[in-house]
Amino acid sequence: MSEVNKKPKIAFLEDDLAYAETILEWFGDAGYEVDHFVTGLDFLRKFSNVQYDLCIFDWALPDMEGPDVMVSIKLRSNKLPPIIFLTGHSSEDDIVRVIESGADDYIVKPASRQLIMARINALLRRTQPEYKNETVCDFGSLKIDTKQRQVILDGEEIKLTDKELDLAWYFLRNVGVLLSRTHLMQVVWGSSADIETRKVDVHVSHLRTKLKLTPEFGWKLTSIYQQGYRLERAE
């Protein structure tokens, strides 16, 4: 697959050092460039001089609250990077408060590596031009060109519906990541209606057949009971 030349630069605001160490390891494996901050003031001192592609905020910090940090950078800049809250605060009022104040996403701790990385990658692709411009995904015998809306398998074009193509592209950009049906509905269909998640099952079945996403052809598109789907390379 072609790679984005520019590494995403992330500001990570988290005062729990043990938890931060784990998350930083995940970010390093993903190739992100990360500045880690323990206090809101430390982050604010550097924010004016650094252009971040994404900010990830905890809520409770030693000196101030994450929502207040977000308000502060809104006062300092007309153009904000996308912001994700990664926090133990799980009440609906808290989530509504920060989303309405300008946050782009909200992840409640504890969250799996797969979920965190999927949400970050999805947000970067929605908000960063350098990710939007990467239109061709090359996986050897399988290629997807999102600009031309074409899928090529073993040199032949495979006819997919628009949603099948979008879903295939998202799976292939998140190989190895467990993606819930609800998350796929939100990202691919722009819907949060759980009752419609049957759509995902139908489209996944079509993709598995049309793109030969089976072990004999080098892929495993697996249904994880009560969780979602994971696309992996077959050994």
Secondary structure, 3 states (H helix, E strand, C coil): CCCCCCCCEEEEECCCHHHHHHHHHHHHHCCCEEEEECCHHHHHHHHCCCCCCEEEECCECCCCEHHHHHHHHHHHCCCCCCEEEEECCCCHHHHHHHHHCCCCEEEECCCCHHHHHHHHHHHHHHHCHHHHCCCEEEECCEEEECCCCEEEECCEECCCCHHHHHHHHHHHCCCCCCEEHHHHHHHHHCCCCHHHCHHHHHHHHHHHHHCCCCHHHCEEEEEECCCEEEEEECC
